[in-house]
Amino acid sequence: MGTMQVIIVFVLSVFFTLIPLKLAAGALNTERDSFGWCFLALLAASVLQALAFQVVPGYGNIVAVVLSAVAFMLVLGSGFFGGLAIALLHIVFSFLIGYLLKIFGFGQFANLNLGDIFKFIW
């Protein structure tokens, strides 16, 4: 995979994970719902999810959703249940966007292979 392809895949993967978060934050009327705050919340949630999968191997999914809710709560300015709703809506919106991309013939963007990006970086 060439350098330009890696950059394009990285930009598209960030774009397709940021849009559902922005939609979820806007739907719940959080205090901070701009793209910058959503990107920061996404980074915080990703770090906490990775930590959850390392520390709690058996129940990592449940702990990851709860920690994502905490990250969204702190960064976007919602309550805990608002953060939990954002985390769940983010999952639903991500699935719907990926499904719509597959329906309209953009299946290669719905199943992005982030492993190639990490191989390129490291």
Jmol script that loads the backbone (N, CA, C; Angstrom):
load data "model"
ATOM      1  N   MET A   1       0.854  -1.171   0.000  1.00  0.00           N
ATOM      2  CA  MET A   1       0.000   0.000   0.000  1.00  0.00           C
ATOM      3  C   MET A   1       0.902   1.236   0.000  1.00  0.00           C
ATOM      4  N   GLY A   2       0.648   2.137  -0.940  1.00  0.00           N
ATOM      5  CA  GLY A   2       1.464   3.329  -1.082  1.00  0.00           C
ATOM      6  C   GLY A   2       1.169   4.372  -0.006  1.00  0.00           C
ATOM      7  N   THR A   3       2.041   5.352   0.060  1.00  0.00           N
ATOM      8  CA  THR A   3       1.915   6.393   1.069  1.00  0.00           C
ATOM      9  C   THR A   3       0.622   7.181   0.905  1.00  0.00           C
ATOM     10  N   MET A   4       0.292   7.525  -0.317  1.00  0.00           N
ATOM     11  CA  MET A   4      -0.935   8.296  -0.547  1.00  0.00           C
ATOM     12  C   MET A   4      -2.174   7.485  -0.185  1.00  0.00           C
ATOM     13  N   GLN A   5      -2.173   6.200  -0.469  1.00  0.00           N
ATOM     14  CA  GLN A   5      -3.311   5.353  -0.100  1.00  0.00           C
ATOM     15  C   GLN A   5      -3.465   5.275   1.407  1.00  0.00           C
ATOM     16  N   VAL A   6      -2.352   5.193   2.128  1.00  0.00           N
ATOM     17  CA  VAL A   6      -2.411   5.147   3.589  1.00  0.00           C
ATOM     18  C   VAL A   6      -2.995   6.439   4.130  1.00  0.00           C
ATOM     19  N   ILE A   7      -2.584   7.557   3.580  1.00  0.00           N
ATOM     20  CA  ILE A   7      -3.108   8.854   4.030  1.00  0.00           C
ATOM     21  C   ILE A   7      -4.604   8.948   3.736  1.00  0.00           C
ATOM     22  N   ILE A   8      -5.015   8.519   2.559  1.00  0.00           N
ATOM     23  CA  ILE A   8      -6.429   8.572   2.195  1.00  0.00           C
ATOM     24  C   ILE A   8      -7.258   7.668   3.103  1.00  0.00           C
ATOM     25  N   VAL A   9      -6.780   6.466   3.364  1.00  0.00           N
ATOM     26  CA  VAL A   9      -7.500   5.544   4.239  1.00  0.00           C
ATOM     27  C   VAL A   9      -7.584   6.110   5.651  1.00  0.00           C
ATOM     28  N   PHE A  10      -6.511   6.717   6.130  1.00  0.00           N
ATOM     29  CA  PHE A  10      -6.513   7.302   7.467  1.00  0.00           C
ATOM     30  C   PHE A  10      -7.515   8.449   7.560  1.00  0.00           C
ATOM     31  N   VAL A  11      -7.513   9.343   6.569  1.00  0.00           N
ATOM     32  CA  VAL A  11      -8.440  10.476   6.577  1.00  0.00           C
ATOM     33  C   VAL A  11      -9.885   9.986   6.500  1.00  0.00           C
ATOM     34  N   LEU A  12     -10.154   9.012   5.643  1.00  0.00           N
ATOM     35  CA  LEU A  12     -11.510   8.489   5.526  1.00  0.00           C
ATOM     36  C   LEU A  12     -11.957   7.766   6.797  1.00  0.00           C
ATOM     37  N   SER A  13     -11.050   7.046   7.437  1.00  0.00           N
ATOM     38  CA  SER A  13     -11.432   6.345   8.664  1.00  0.00           C
ATOM     39  C   SER A  13     -11.740   7.329   9.777  1.00  0.00           C
ATOM     40  N   VAL A  14     -10.969   8.400   9.885  1.00  0.00           N
ATOM     41  CA  VAL A  14     -11.272   9.430  10.885  1.00  0.00           C
ATOM     42  C   VAL A  14     -12.597  10.108  10.544  1.00  0.00           C
ATOM     43  N   PHE A  15     -12.804  10.406   9.272  1.00  0.00           N
ATOM     44  CA  PHE A  15     -14.033  11.064   8.837  1.00  0.00           C
ATOM     45  C   PHE A  15     -15.258  10.211   9.152  1.00  0.00           C
ATOM     46  N   PHE A  16     -15.183   8.917   8.854  1.00  0.00           N
ATOM     47  CA  PHE A  16     -16.348   8.056   9.046  1.00  0.00           C
ATOM     48  C   PHE A  16     -16.551   7.642  10.497  1.00  0.00           C
ATOM     49  N   THR A  17     -15.611   7.919  11.374  1.00  0.00           N
ATOM     50  CA  THR A  17     -15.866   7.718  12.798  1.00  0.00           C
ATOM     51  C   THR A  17     -16.244   9.016  13.477  1.00  0.00           C
ATOM     52  N   LEU A  18     -15.858  10.145  12.898  1.00  0.00           N
ATOM     53  CA  LEU A  18     -16.177  11.440  13.489  1.00  0.00           C
ATOM     54  C   LEU A  18     -17.603  11.880  13.178  1.00  0.00           C
ATOM     55  N   ILE A  19     -18.078  11.605  11.980  1.00  0.00           N
ATOM     56  CA  ILE A  19     -19.436  12.008  11.597  1.00  0.00           C
ATOM     57  C   ILE A  19     -20.501  11.382  12.508  1.00  0.00           C
ATOM     58  N   PRO A  20     -20.452  10.067  12.797  1.00  0.00           N
ATOM     59  CA  PRO A  20     -21.464   9.510  13.705  1.00  0.00           C
ATOM     60  C   PRO A  20     -21.405  10.107  15.108  1.00  0.00           C
ATOM     61  N   LEU A  21     -20.210  10.423  15.574  1.00  0.00           N
ATOM     62  CA  LEU A  21     -20.080  11.037  16.893  1.00  0.00           C
ATOM     63  C   LEU A  21     -20.674  12.441  16.893  1.00  0.00           C
ATOM     64  N   LYS A  22     -20.437  13.193  15.838  1.00  0.00           N
ATOM     65  CA  LYS A  22     -21.011  14.538  15.705  1.00  0.00           C
ATOM     66  C   LYS A  22     -22.535  14.466  15.646  1.00  0.00           C
ATOM     67  N   LEU A  23     -23.069  13.492  14.924  1.00  0.00           N
ATOM     68  CA  LEU A  23     -24.523  13.320  14.854  1.00  0.00           C
ATOM     69  C   LEU A  23     -25.104  12.973  16.224  1.00  0.00           C
ATOM     70  N   ALA A  24     -24.440  12.076  16.947  1.00  0.00           N
ATOM     71  CA  ALA A  24     -24.931  11.675  18.263  1.00  0.00           C
ATOM     72  C   ALA A  24     -24.859  12.829  19.254  1.00  0.00           C
ATOM     73  N   ALA A  25     -23.765  13.594  19.222  1.00  0.00           N
ATOM     74  CA  ALA A  25     -23.631  14.730  20.135  1.00  0.00           C
ATOM     75  C   ALA A  25     -24.661  15.808  19.813  1.00  0.00           C
ATOM     76  N   GLY A  26     -24.917  16.022  18.538  1.00  0.00           N
ATOM     77  CA  GLY A  26     -25.931  17.003  18.152  1.00  0.00           C
ATOM     78  C   GLY A  26     -27.339  16.563  18.513  1.00  0.00           C
ATOM     79  N   ALA A  27     -27.591  15.264  18.417  1.00  0.00           N
ATOM     80  CA  ALA A  27     -28.925  14.753  18.750  1.00  0.00           C
ATOM     81  C   ALA A  27     -29.230  14.901  20.234  1.00  0.00           C
ATOM     82  N   LEU A  28     -28.198  14.878  21.072  1.00  0.00           N
ATOM     83  CA  LEU A  28     -28.415  14.975  22.520  1.00  0.00           C
ATOM     84  C   LEU A  28     -28.154  16.370  23.071  1.00  0.00           C
ATOM     85  N   ASN A  29     -27.897  17.338  22.201  1.00  0.00           N
ATOM     86  CA  ASN A  29     -27.690  18.733  22.602  1.00  0.00           C
ATOM     87  C   ASN A  29     -26.641  18.875  23.698  1.00  0.00           C
ATOM     88  N   THR A  30     -25.454  18.362  23.464  1.00  0.00           N
ATOM     89  CA  THR A  30     -24.378  18.503  24.434  1.00  0.00           C
ATOM     90  C   THR A  30     -23.853  19.933  24.423  1.00  0.00           C
ATOM     91  N   GLU A  31     -23.091  20.291  25.460  1.00  0.00           N
ATOM     92  CA  GLU A  31     -22.549  21.647  25.562  1.00  0.00           C
ATOM     93  C   GLU A  31     -21.551  21.941  24.444  1.00  0.00           C
ATOM     94  N   ARG A  32     -20.733  20.948  24.098  1.00  0.00           N
ATOM     95  CA  ARG A  32     -19.701  21.114  23.075  1.00  0.00           C
ATOM     96  C   ARG A  32     -19.901  20.031  22.022  1.00  0.00           C
ATOM     97  N   ASP A  33     -20.345  20.454  20.832  1.00  0.00           N
ATOM     98  CA  ASP A  33     -20.586  19.458  19.782  1.00  0.00           C
ATOM     99  C   ASP A  33     -19.942  19.828  18.443  1.00  0.00           C
ATOM    100  N   SER A  34     -18.877  20.624  18.486  1.00  0.00           N
ATOM    101  CA  SER A  34     -18.176  20.956  17.246  1.00  0.00           C
ATOM    102  C   SER A  34     -17.268  19.792  16.844  1.00  0.00           C
ATOM    103  N   PHE A  35     -16.745  19.844  15.623  1.00  0.00           N
ATOM    104  CA  PHE A  35     -15.895  18.764  15.145  1.00  0.00           C
ATOM    105  C   PHE A  35     -14.616  18.637  15.973  1.00  0.00           C
ATOM    106  N   GLY A  36     -14.076  19.756  16.410  1.00  0.00           N
ATOM    107  CA  GLY A  36     -12.856  19.715  17.215  1.00  0.00           C
ATOM    108  C   GLY A  36     -13.074  19.006  18.542  1.00  0.00           C
ATOM    109  N   TRP A  37     -14.154  19.343  19.228  1.00  0.00           N
ATOM    110  CA  TRP A  37     -14.459  18.687  20.501  1.00  0.00           C
ATOM    111  C   TRP A  37     -14.794  17.223  20.289  1.00  0.00           C
ATOM    112  N   CYS A  38     -15.508  16.925  19.208  1.00  0.00           N
ATOM    113  CA  CYS A  38     -15.838  15.524  18.922  1.00  0.00           C
ATOM    114  C   CYS A  38     -14.580  14.723  18.617  1.00  0.00           C
ATOM    115  N   PHE A  39     -13.622  15.331  17.915  1.00  0.00           N
ATOM    116  CA  PHE A  39     -12.367  14.643  17.630  1.00  0.00           C
ATOM    117  C   PHE A  39     -11.595  14.381  18.919  1.00  0.00           C
ATOM    118  N   LEU A  40     -11.560  15.369  19.808  1.00  0.00           N
ATOM    119  CA  LEU A  40     -10.891  15.193  21.092  1.00  0.00           C
ATOM    120  C   LEU A  40     -11.574  14.106  21.926  1.00  0.00           C
ATOM    121  N   ALA A  41     -12.898  14.093  21.919  1.00  0.00           N
ATOM    122  CA  ALA A  41     -13.640  13.060  22.652  1.00  0.00           C
ATOM    123  C   ALA A  41     -13.384  11.690  22.051  1.00  0.00           C
ATOM    124  N   LEU A  42     -13.285  11.613  20.737  1.00  0.00           N
ATOM    125  CA  LEU A  42     -13.005  10.342  20.070  1.00  0.00           C
ATOM    126  C   LEU A  42     -11.621   9.822  20.432  1.00  0.00           C
ATOM    127  N   LEU A  43     -10.637  10.713  20.492  1.00  0.00           N
ATOM    128  CA  LEU A  43      -9.295  10.311  20.900  1.00  0.00           C
ATOM    129  C   LEU A  43      -9.281   9.813  22.344  1.00  0.00           C
ATOM    130  N   ALA A  44      -9.947  10.551  23.235  1.00  0.00           N
ATOM    131  CA  ALA A  44      -9.993  10.152  24.646  1.00  0.00           C
ATOM    132  C   ALA A  44     -10.695   8.806  24.805  1.00  0.00           C
ATOM    133  N   ALA A  45     -11.804   8.628  24.101  1.00  0.00           N
ATOM    134  CA  ALA A  45     -12.538   7.364  24.191  1.00  0.00           C
ATOM    135  C   ALA A  45     -11.712   6.209  23.626  1.00  0.00           C
ATOM    136  N   SER A  46     -10.976   6.459  22.566  1.00  0.00           N
ATOM    137  CA  SER A  46     -10.143   5.407  21.970  1.00  0.00           C
ATOM    138  C   SER A  46      -9.032   4.971  22.915  1.00  0.00           C
ATOM    139  N   VAL A  47      -8.420   5.932  23.583  1.00  0.00           N
ATOM    140  CA  VAL A  47      -7.361   5.595  24.546  1.00  0.00           C
ATOM    141  C   VAL A  47      -7.936   4.790  25.699  1.00  0.00           C
ATOM    142  N   LEU A  48      -9.090   5.212  26.215  1.00  0.00           N
ATOM    143  CA  LEU A  48      -9.707   4.493  27.326  1.00  0.00           C
ATOM    144  C   LEU A  48     -10.188   3.104  26.902  1.00  0.00           C
ATOM    145  N   GLN A  49     -10.665   2.971  25.675  1.00  0.00           N
ATOM    146  CA  GLN A  49     -11.077   1.647  25.184  1.00  0.00           C
ATOM    147  C   GLN A  49      -9.889   0.712  25.065  1.00  0.00           C
ATOM    148  N   ALA A  50      -8.790   1.215  24.551  1.00  0.00           N
ATOM    149  CA  ALA A  50      -7.590   0.381  24.440  1.00  0.00           C
ATOM    150  C   ALA A  50      -7.110  -0.045  25.819  1.00  0.00           C
ATOM    151  N   LEU A  51      -7.183   0.861  26.771  1.00  0.00           N
ATOM    152  CA  LEU A  51      -6.812   0.529  28.148  1.00  0.00           C
ATOM    153  C   LEU A  51      -7.729  -0.537  28.724  1.00  0.00           C
ATOM    154  N   ALA A  52      -9.024  -0.415  28.442  1.00  0.00           N
ATOM    155  CA  ALA A  52      -9.992  -1.391  28.951  1.00  0.00           C
ATOM    156  C   ALA A  52      -9.732  -2.778  28.384  1.00  0.00           C
ATOM    157  N   PHE A  53      -9.403  -2.865  27.113  1.00  0.00           N
ATOM    158  CA  PHE A  53      -9.143  -4.172  26.507  1.00  0.00           C
ATOM    159  C   PHE A  53      -7.863  -4.807  27.051  1.00  0.00           C
ATOM    160  N   GLN A  54      -6.908  -3.982  27.467  1.00  0.00           N
ATOM    161  CA  GLN A  54      -5.666  -4.511  28.028  1.00  0.00           C
ATOM    162  C   GLN A  54      -5.835  -4.939  29.483  1.00  0.00           C
ATOM    163  N   VAL A  55      -6.584  -4.163  30.257  1.00  0.00           N
ATOM    164  CA  VAL A  55      -6.697  -4.417  31.694  1.00  0.00           C
ATOM    165  C   VAL A  55      -7.747  -5.477  31.997  1.00  0.00           C
ATOM    166  N   VAL A  56      -8.871  -5.457  31.280  1.00  0.00           N
ATOM    167  CA  VAL A  56      -9.978  -6.380  31.554  1.00  0.00           C
ATOM    168  C   VAL A  56     -10.231  -7.211  30.304  1.00  0.00           C
ATOM    169  N   PRO A  57      -9.482  -8.299  30.098  1.00  0.00           N
ATOM    170  CA  PRO A  57      -9.615  -9.050  28.849  1.00  0.00           C
ATOM    171  C   PRO A  57     -10.962  -9.745  28.678  1.00  0.00           C
ATOM    172  N   GLY A  58     -11.587 -10.208  29.738  1.00  0.00           N
ATOM    173  CA  GLY A  58     -12.842 -10.944  29.604  1.00  0.00           C
ATOM    174  C   GLY A  58     -14.046 -10.058  29.361  1.00  0.00           C
ATOM    175  N   TYR A  59     -14.077  -8.916  30.027  1.00  0.00           N
ATOM    176  CA  TYR A  59     -15.226  -8.012  29.939  1.00  0.00           C
ATOM    177  C   TYR A  59     -14.836  -6.677  29.322  1.00  0.00           C
ATOM    178  N   GLY A  60     -13.883  -6.700  28.417  1.00  0.00           N
ATOM    179  CA  GLY A  60     -13.371  -5.472  27.826  1.00  0.00           C
ATOM    180  C   GLY A  60     -14.404  -4.671  27.067  1.00  0.00           C
ATOM    181  N   ASN A  61     -15.344  -5.343  26.396  1.00  0.00           N
ATOM    182  CA  ASN A  61     -16.361  -4.615  25.623  1.00  0.00           C
ATOM    183  C   ASN A  61     -17.260  -3.784  26.521  1.00  0.00           C
ATOM    184  N   ILE A  62     -17.703  -4.366  27.616  1.00  0.00           N
ATOM    185  CA  ILE A  62     -18.599  -3.653  28.532  1.00  0.00           C
ATOM    186  C   ILE A  62     -17.862  -2.487  29.185  1.00  0.00           C
ATOM    187  N   VAL A  63     -16.652  -2.758  29.654  1.00  0.00           N
ATOM    188  CA  VAL A  63     -15.859  -1.705  30.294  1.00  0.00           C
ATOM    189  C   VAL A  63     -15.517  -0.610  29.286  1.00  0.00           C
ATOM    190  N   ALA A  64     -15.252  -0.981  28.036  1.00  0.00           N
ATOM    191  CA  ALA A  64     -14.918  -0.001  27.005  1.00  0.00           C
ATOM    192  C   ALA A  64     -16.091   0.938  26.734  1.00  0.00           C
ATOM    193  N   VAL A  65     -17.311   0.413  26.707  1.00  0.00           N
ATOM    194  CA  VAL A  65     -18.479   1.273  26.480  1.00  0.00           C
ATOM    195  C   VAL A  65     -18.664   2.228  27.655  1.00  0.00           C
ATOM    196  N   VAL A  66     -18.471   1.729  28.875  1.00  0.00           N
ATOM    197  CA  VAL A  66     -18.620   2.584  30.057  1.00  0.00           C
ATOM    198  C   VAL A  66     -17.539   3.665  30.071  1.00  0.00           C
ATOM    199  N   LEU A  67     -16.303   3.292  29.766  1.00  0.00           N
ATOM    200  CA  LEU A  67     -15.226   4.289  29.730  1.00  0.00           C
ATOM    201  C   LEU A  67     -15.407   5.272  28.585  1.00  0.00           C
ATOM    202  N   SER A  68     -15.957   4.817  27.470  1.00  0.00           N
ATOM    203  CA  SER A  68     -16.279   5.745  26.377  1.00  0.00           C
ATOM    204  C   SER A  68     -17.329   6.745  26.827  1.00  0.00           C
ATOM    205  N   ALA A  69     -18.315   6.261  27.569  1.00  0.00           N
ATOM    206  CA  ALA A  69     -19.352   7.161  28.092  1.00  0.00           C
ATOM    207  C   ALA A  69     -18.736   8.206  29.013  1.00  0.00           C
ATOM    208  N   VAL A  70     -17.776   7.795  29.831  1.00  0.00           N
ATOM    209  CA  VAL A  70     -17.104   8.745  30.721  1.00  0.00           C
ATOM    210  C   VAL A  70     -16.316   9.771  29.906  1.00  0.00           C
ATOM    211  N   ALA A  71     -15.615   9.326  28.874  1.00  0.00           N
ATOM    212  CA  ALA A  71     -14.857  10.249  28.030  1.00  0.00           C
ATOM    213  C   ALA A  71     -15.790  11.232  27.331  1.00  0.00           C
ATOM    214  N   PHE A  72     -16.889  10.738  26.787  1.00  0.00           N
ATOM    215  CA  PHE A  72     -17.834  11.630  26.118  1.00  0.00           C
ATOM    216  C   PHE A  72     -18.471  12.590  27.115  1.00  0.00           C
ATOM    217  N   MET A  73     -18.747  12.100  28.314  1.00  0.00           N
ATOM    218  CA  MET A  73     -19.329  12.949  29.347  1.00  0.00           C
ATOM    219  C   MET A  73     -18.381  14.097  29.693  1.00  0.00           C
ATOM    220  N   LEU A  74     -17.114  13.785  29.895  1.00  0.00           N
ATOM    221  CA  LEU A  74     -16.159  14.812  30.310  1.00  0.00           C
ATOM    222  C   LEU A  74     -15.815  15.786  29.191  1.00  0.00           C
ATOM    223  N   VAL A  75     -15.615  15.283  27.997  1.00  0.00           N
ATOM    224  CA  VAL A  75     -15.163  16.148  26.904  1.00  0.00           C
ATOM    225  C   VAL A  75     -16.314  16.929  26.286  1.00  0.00           C
ATOM    226  N   LEU A  76     -17.446  16.263  26.052  1.00  0.00           N
ATOM    227  CA  LEU A  76     -18.552  16.927  25.350  1.00  0.00           C
ATOM    228  C   LEU A  76     -19.506  17.664  26.281  1.00  0.00           C
ATOM    229  N   GLY A  77     -19.392  17.451  27.571  1.00  0.00           N
ATOM    230  CA  GLY A  77     -20.222  18.192  28.515  1.00  0.00           C
ATOM    231  C   GLY A  77     -21.638  17.665  28.624  1.00  0.00           C
ATOM    232  N   SER A  78     -21.771  16.374  28.750  1.00  0.00           N
ATOM    233  CA  SER A  78     -23.091  15.792  28.977  1.00  0.00           C
ATOM    234  C   SER A  78     -23.035  15.053  30.306  1.00  0.00           C
ATOM    235  N   GLY A  79     -24.149  14.568  30.773  1.00  0.00           N
ATOM    236  CA  GLY A  79     -24.150  13.733  31.961  1.00  0.00           C
ATOM    237  C   GLY A  79     -23.665  12.338  31.618  1.00  0.00           C
ATOM    238  N   PHE A  80     -23.572  11.466  32.646  1.00  0.00           N
ATOM    239  CA  PHE A  80     -23.090  10.112  32.381  1.00  0.00           C
ATOM    240  C   PHE A  80     -24.031   9.365  31.453  1.00  0.00           C
ATOM    241  N   PHE A  81     -25.330   9.475  31.703  1.00  0.00           N
ATOM    242  CA  PHE A  81     -26.274   8.756  30.841  1.00  0.00           C
ATOM    243  C   PHE A  81     -26.310   9.375  29.439  1.00  0.00           C
ATOM    244  N   GLY A  82     -26.071  10.668  29.348  1.00  0.00           N
ATOM    245  CA  GLY A  82     -25.918  11.285  28.035  1.00  0.00           C
ATOM    246  C   GLY A  82     -24.697  10.757  27.310  1.00  0.00           C
ATOM    247  N   GLY A  83     -23.597  10.596  28.054  1.00  0.00           N
ATOM    248  CA  GLY A  83     -22.389  10.014  27.469  1.00  0.00           C
ATOM    249  C   GLY A  83     -22.599   8.580  27.047  1.00  0.00           C
ATOM    250  N   LEU A  84     -23.355   7.834  27.855  1.00  0.00           N
ATOM    251  CA  LEU A  84     -23.673   6.451  27.502  1.00  0.00           C
ATOM    252  C   LEU A  84     -24.539   6.406  26.245  1.00  0.00           C
ATOM    253  N   ALA A  85     -25.500   7.307  26.168  1.00  0.00           N
ATOM    254  CA  ALA A  85     -26.345   7.372  24.967  1.00  0.00           C
ATOM    255  C   ALA A  85     -25.521   7.750  23.741  1.00  0.00           C
ATOM    256  N   ILE A  86     -24.571   8.672  23.909  1.00  0.00           N
ATOM    257  CA  ILE A  86     -23.704   9.056  22.791  1.00  0.00           C
ATOM    258  C   ILE A  86     -22.872   7.863  22.344  1.00  0.00           C
ATOM    259  N   ALA A  87     -22.333   7.109  23.302  1.00  0.00           N
ATOM    260  CA  ALA A  87     -21.529   5.933  22.953  1.00  0.00           C
ATOM    261  C   ALA A  87     -22.360   4.918  22.177  1.00  0.00           C
ATOM    262  N   LEU A  88     -23.579   4.683  22.617  1.00  0.00           N
ATOM    263  CA  LEU A  88     -24.443   3.719  21.932  1.00  0.00           C
ATOM    264  C   LEU A  88     -24.916   4.252  20.582  1.00  0.00           C
ATOM    265  N   LEU A  89     -25.266   5.542  20.522  1.00  0.00           N
ATOM    266  CA  LEU A  89     -25.671   6.131  19.241  1.00  0.00           C
ATOM    267  C   LEU A  89     -24.508   6.150  18.257  1.00  0.00           C
ATOM    268  N   HIS A  90     -23.310   6.347  18.749  1.00  0.00           N
ATOM    269  CA  HIS A  90     -22.137   6.327  17.880  1.00  0.00           C
ATOM    270  C   HIS A  90     -21.980   4.963  17.224  1.00  0.00           C
ATOM    271  N   ILE A  91     -22.214   3.910  17.992  1.00  0.00           N
ATOM    272  CA  ILE A  91     -22.146   2.558  17.441  1.00  0.00           C
ATOM    273  C   ILE A  91     -23.220   2.371  16.373  1.00  0.00           C
ATOM    274  N   VAL A  92     -24.440   2.806  16.667  1.00  0.00           N
ATOM    275  CA  VAL A  92     -25.550   2.644  15.722  1.00  0.00           C
ATOM    276  C   VAL A  92     -25.301   3.461  14.444  1.00  0.00           C
ATOM    277  N   PHE A  93     -24.906   4.733  14.598  1.00  0.00           N
ATOM    278  CA  PHE A  93     -24.670   5.571  13.423  1.00  0.00           C
ATOM    279  C   PHE A  93     -23.501   5.047  12.586  1.00  0.00           C
ATOM    280  N   SER A  94     -22.460   4.545  13.241  1.00  0.00           N
ATOM    281  CA  SER A  94     -21.330   3.977  12.495  1.00  0.00           C
ATOM    282  C   SER A  94     -21.773   2.783  11.668  1.00  0.00           C
ATOM    283  N   PHE A  95     -22.595   1.930  12.262  1.00  0.00           N
ATOM    284  CA  PHE A  95     -23.107   0.771  11.540  1.00  0.00           C
ATOM    285  C   PHE A  95     -23.957   1.212  10.349  1.00  0.00           C
ATOM    286  N   LEU A  96     -24.841   2.180  10.565  1.00  0.00           N
ATOM    287  CA  LEU A  96     -25.718   2.636   9.485  1.00  0.00           C
ATOM    288  C   LEU A  96     -24.930   3.275   8.345  1.00  0.00           C
ATOM    289  N   ILE A  97     -23.940   4.090   8.662  1.00  0.00           N
ATOM    290  CA  ILE A  97     -23.142   4.716   7.611  1.00  0.00           C
ATOM    291  C   ILE A  97     -22.369   3.655   6.835  1.00  0.00           C
ATOM    292  N   GLY A  98     -21.779   2.691   7.543  1.00  0.00           N
ATOM    293  CA  GLY A  98     -21.078   1.604   6.858  1.00  0.00           C
ATOM    294  C   GLY A  98     -22.002   0.797   5.975  1.00  0.00           C
ATOM    295  N   TYR A  99     -23.216   0.542   6.458  1.00  0.00           N
ATOM    296  CA  TYR A  99     -24.190  -0.219   5.680  1.00  0.00           C
ATOM    297  C   TYR A  99     -24.618   0.557   4.441  1.00  0.00           C
ATOM    298  N   LEU A 100     -24.857   1.855   4.598  1.00  0.00           N
ATOM    299  CA  LEU A 100     -25.233   2.676   3.448  1.00  0.00           C
ATOM    300  C   LEU A 100     -24.111   2.745   2.418  1.00  0.00           C
ATOM    301  N   LEU A 101     -22.869   2.816   2.894  1.00  0.00           N
ATOM    302  CA  LEU A 101     -21.743   2.823   1.958  1.00  0.00           C
ATOM    303  C   LEU A 101     -21.685   1.523   1.167  1.00  0.00           C
ATOM    304  N   LYS A 102     -21.961   0.409   1.828  1.00  0.00           N
ATOM    305  CA  LYS A 102     -21.973  -0.878   1.116  1.00  0.00           C
ATOM    306  C   LYS A 102     -23.103  -0.932   0.089  1.00  0.00           C
ATOM    307  N   ILE A 103     -24.284  -0.432   0.474  1.00  0.00           N
ATOM    308  CA  ILE A 103     -25.423  -0.453  -0.433  1.00  0.00           C
ATOM    309  C   ILE A 103     -25.127   0.354  -1.701  1.00  0.00           C
ATOM    310  N   PHE A 104     -24.491   1.519  -1.541  1.00  0.00           N
ATOM    311  CA  PHE A 104     -24.243   2.382  -2.677  1.00  0.00           C
ATOM    312  C   PHE A 104     -22.927   2.084  -3.397  1.00  0.00           C
ATOM    313  N   GLY A 105     -22.334   0.921  -3.097  1.00  0.00           N
ATOM    314  CA  GLY A 105     -21.178   0.474  -3.863  1.00  0.00           C
ATOM    315  C   GLY A 105     -19.828   0.951  -3.384  1.00  0.00           C
ATOM    316  N   PHE A 106     -19.759   1.475  -2.184  1.00  0.00           N
ATOM    317  CA  PHE A 106     -18.480   1.914  -1.637  1.00  0.00           C
ATOM    318  C   PHE A 106     -18.040   0.988  -0.515  1.00  0.00           C
ATOM    319  N   GLY A 107     -18.125  -0.296  -0.747  1.00  0.00           N
ATOM    320  CA  GLY A 107     -17.815  -1.293   0.268  1.00  0.00           C
ATOM    321  C   GLY A 107     -16.378  -1.258   0.738  1.00  0.00           C
ATOM    322  N   GLN A 108     -15.471  -0.812  -0.132  1.00  0.00           N
ATOM    323  CA  GLN A 108     -14.071  -0.768   0.275  1.00  0.00           C
ATOM    324  C   GLN A 108     -13.853   0.284   1.359  1.00  0.00           C
ATOM    325  N   PHE A 109     -14.744   1.296   1.464  1.00  0.00           N
ATOM    326  CA  PHE A 109     -14.601   2.290   2.516  1.00  0.00           C
ATOM    327  C   PHE A 109     -15.327   1.868   3.790  1.00  0.00           C
ATOM    328  N   ALA A 110     -16.269   0.974   3.685  1.00  0.00           N
ATOM    329  CA  ALA A 110     -17.001   0.524   4.870  1.00  0.00           C
ATOM    330  C   ALA A 110     -16.186  -0.455   5.692  1.00  0.00           C
ATOM    331  N   ASN A 111     -15.261  -1.164   5.078  1.00  0.00           N
ATOM    332  CA  ASN A 111     -14.411  -2.124   5.789  1.00  0.00           C
ATOM    333  C   ASN A 111     -12.957  -1.677   5.681  1.00  0.00           C
ATOM    334  N   LEU A 112     -12.632  -0.558   6.300  1.00  0.00           N
ATOM    335  CA  LEU A 112     -11.277  -0.038   6.229  1.00  0.00           C
ATOM    336  C   LEU A 112     -10.332  -0.940   7.009  1.00  0.00           C
ATOM    337  N   ASN A 113      -9.185  -1.208   6.437  1.00  0.00           N
ATOM    338  CA  ASN A 113      -8.195  -2.043   7.086  1.00  0.00           C
ATOM    339  C   ASN A 113      -7.169  -1.143   7.757  1.00  0.00           C
ATOM    340  N   LEU A 114      -7.355  -0.888   9.056  1.00  0.00           N
ATOM    341  CA  LEU A 114      -6.462   0.004   9.769  1.00  0.00           C
ATOM    342  C   LEU A 114      -5.123  -0.660  10.068  1.00  0.00           C
ATOM    343  N   GLY A 115      -5.040  -1.982   9.951  1.00  0.00           N
ATOM    344  CA  GLY A 115      -3.770  -2.667  10.163  1.00  0.00           C
ATOM    345  C   GLY A 115      -2.702  -2.203   9.196  1.00  0.00           C
ATOM    346  N   ASP A 116      -3.082  -1.901   7.954  1.00  0.00           N
ATOM    347  CA  ASP A 116      -2.118  -1.405   6.978  1.00  0.00           C
ATOM    348  C   ASP A 116      -1.571  -0.037   7.378  1.00  0.00           C
ATOM    349  N   ILE A 117      -2.413   0.766   8.014  1.00  0.00           N
ATOM    350  CA  ILE A 117      -1.942   2.085   8.457  1.00  0.00           C
ATOM    351  C   ILE A 117      -0.891   1.905   9.549  1.00  0.00           C
ATOM    352  N   PHE A 118      -1.165   1.025  10.511  1.00  0.00           N
ATOM    353  CA  PHE A 118      -0.219   0.839  11.604  1.00  0.00           C
ATOM    354  C   PHE A 118       1.070   0.186  11.135  1.00  0.00           C
ATOM    355  N   LYS A 119       0.995  -0.693  10.124  1.00  0.00           N
ATOM    356  CA  LYS A 119       2.217  -1.268   9.552  1.00  0.00           C
ATOM    357  C   LYS A 119       3.039  -0.182   8.887  1.00  0.00           C
ATOM    358  N   PHE A 120       2.361   0.781   8.246  1.00  0.00           N
ATOM    359  CA  PHE A 120       3.071   1.859   7.591  1.00  0.00           C
ATOM    360  C   PHE A 120       3.727   2.793   8.613  1.00  0.00           C
ATOM    361  N   ILE A 121       3.011   3.098   9.699  1.00  0.00           N
ATOM    362  CA  ILE A 121       3.540   4.019  10.708  1.00  0.00           C
ATOM    363  C   ILE A 121       4.727   3.412  11.427  1.00  0.00           C
ATOM    364  N   TRP A 122       4.590   2.127  11.812  1.00  0.00           N
ATOM    365  CA  TRP A 122       5.677   1.472  12.525  1.00  0.00           C
ATOM    366  C   TRP A 122       6.508   0.728  11.535  1.00  0.00           C
TER     367      TRP A 122
END
end "model"
wireframe off; spacefill off
backbone 0.3
color backbone group
